[in-house]
């Protein structure tokens, strides 16, 4: 049985409990607001939207070839794509020390599915088919396709594309070279998983000629990946209209920022400077095959 004094104490206790609950609710609301504000701040910081927040993970080929990456060491920043990668990273707000390099195959990079990297740069031609699986930046270089043969091979003296119609021609699978050869030379084409396998096939006599991007063709000959070989010529009309682009995971939060970075580097002349420094010797004085 409650006395009057007991009723008063109960009422005070009830009011105190309600006040504490209200205060806790307000505190929780304020904390949530602070957390939301912090989250919103993070979402506007592109450096926090990466696979590892605060770091930019960039993938390239294994191995990566010159002149795109010198001495297979992208971390040096030497070579056209290695240098470009660091310029893009800087535009995004990353220091050079924030860039982490990793390696992937060409095919896996453009296959559907989750990725453990933020950007992938290894001469990816931009195509509508690939855009169904991954994102691309705008193009940073428009390459052409060239033909490499052995100097003592039976097609070493070919002077036109028609002269190659009976040749066994090899290309890397899923590349612009396949499209160009099919369109301009023949339908029956041998495909290989990478440029190293392609070069080995020509060296071993499995194919009569290989077609790959012009820069890589010249490097293959200069570095003697194929001994006693020569660049027969650059295929007329083979310039990649969309160019090479940086690959990003599908619907990446970085895509628009990376595209803007590439566009800005084009507008301020940086891309031209990089091309002149790293690619000029690989793209001049070549015969054009029609």
DACOR-V44365 format. One line per field, one symbol per residue. phi: phi as a letter, one per 30 degrees, with the letter a starting at -180 (. if undefined). burial: # if it has 24 or more other C-alpha atoms within 12 Angstrom, else .. A space follows every 50 residues. Layout:
phi = ???
burial = ???
This chain:
phi = .ddddddddddddddddddddddddddddddddddddddddddccddccc ecejbccccbdbdccdddbdhhbdddicjeddddedddedddjcdedddc cbbbdddddcddkdbcbcbbbahdddbdddddcbcbdddcaccccbccbd dcddcdcdbbdddcdcddccbddicdeddddddcbaddbdcbdadddddd ddedidbcabbadeededdedddhdcdhcbddlcddicddddicbdcbee iddceddddddddddddciddddddddccedcbchcdccc
burial = .............................................##### #..#########.######..####.##################.#..## ##########....#.###########..##.################## ..#.##.#..#..#..###############..##...####.####### ###.#.###############...###.########.###..######## .#.##.###.#####....##..##..##..##..#.##.
